[in-house]
Amino acid sequence: MSFKTVQDFEVAVANFYNAPYAVATDCCTHAIELCLRLTKPSTVLSVPTNTYISVPFTLEKLNMLWEFRHDPWSNFYYIGNTNIIDAAVYFKRDSYIPQTLMCLSFQFKKPLGLGRGGAVLCDNKEDYITLKKMAYDGRSEDTAWAQQLIDTVGYHYYMTPETAQMGLDKLLIVAEQEWPAWSWQDYPNLLTMPVFRHKEQ
């Protein structure tokens, strides 16, 4: 099994969502992190008070300016003041939103549950190429890394071929099923947690 399997999975996911490109990652949290590193937003960002805890932790990790917002979202939400979408719980055919970086999750509770995994959907070829390198230690997949002149900082966030093969197999099964919508109500209010007490307004 080779990284051709990962490329095949990326094409299948992109086709399902009707996106020009998909970059497979090891999880949605790292997909979001790569998008933030790529775009380098300089304004104050925001995330809903009710979301998965790793999203604000990622903003803390990257030392970004951010705040909570009260947002009764359904299916997906934008990281405020960016074109990055947390679509971890969104599994719907032809649902890619143009000119965005749309981050997906394949964690075991999700419709395409692979145990672990994620992806970024995009429509900009340069973003696609850069995100691919960033996810894969700065390298491209077609040549042994020691033979490459690495020009991009990478983060070892790639999807393995074994996970990608599971994704290809399972996508055929779940693609035509209807899945209930997730929303902010499926998550606790993070402001109630001591770790975010400093964010209370």
ABEGO torsion letter per residue (X at the ends): XBAAAAAAAAAAAAAAAGBABBBBBABAAAAAAAAAAAAGBABBBBBBABBBAAAAAAAAAAGBBBBBBBBBBBGBBBBBGBABBBAAABBBBGABBBGBBBBBBABAABABBAGBEBBBBBABAAAAAAAAAAABGGBBAABBAAABBBABBBAGABBBAAAAAAAAAAAAAAAABBBBBBBAAABBBAAABAAAAAABX
